[in-house]
Amino acid sequence: MSEPLIHMKGIRKVFYTDELETHALADVHFDIRKGEYVAIAGPSGCGKTTLLAILGLLDTPSSGDYRISGTSVGQLAPADRARVRNREIGFIFQAFNLIGDLTVWENVELPLTYRDMDAAERKERVQKALERVGMTHRAKHYPPQLSGGQQQRVAVARAVAGDPAILLADEPTGNLDSKNGEAVMNLLRELHGNGSTICMVTHDDRYAQHADRTVQLFDGKVLEAVA
């Protein structure tokens, strides 16, 4: 069997304050293979967002081994971690995290400007990404001029424009009504059908059912991986 795209073994995360230590993650093990769609589910405060932050190289574990495509990210220098994060990982946030004074086009293009990529390739990638999410007609609009559902579609376009190895989605429907939430879930399912590897954090069992399998977290521990 081929090596997993994502490999976590013995991941622990402890947060320290003056008088308290909080164990957010405890001995977490799991793999994600290329082309999988995995949901990370569990109640509030169980460690889902902490785990996603580690997966996205926005945080580091207190101990354990995390590998992306066979590379142990714990051994990487900060500049190399930033490069891996920019090239290998696409983020879709609950709060969209679009820049209000940039157009839709500029928001999608921005992460690509941090690569050594010529303008023609950037233009082609942005165009294709906006076409995939049905937002080319809003390319010159600004985020405040868009509905919540449209903003999340732009956020998805920004995430996929860089052709990342994995898409990380943190409660991507959390700020949307049920109709727009279902539309975004259908979009993620379509992306997965076209070959994207997706890891989504959700507390909603309805949305977790869109995934191939669900990793259940409780009190920082993996309870089970449900197919």
Buried (B, 14 or more C-beta within 10 A) or exposed (E): EEEBBBBBEEBBBBEEEEEEEEBBBBBBBBBBBBEBBBBBBBEEEBBBBBBBBBBBBBBBBBEBBBBBBEBEBEEBEEEEBEBBBBBBBBBBBBEBBBEEEBBBBBBBBBBBEEEEEEEEEBEEBBBBBBEBBEBBEBBEBBBEEBEBBBBBBBBBBBBBBBEBBBBBBBBBBBBBEEEBBBBBBEBBBEBBEEEBBBBBBBBBEEBBEBBBBBBBBBBBBBEEEEE
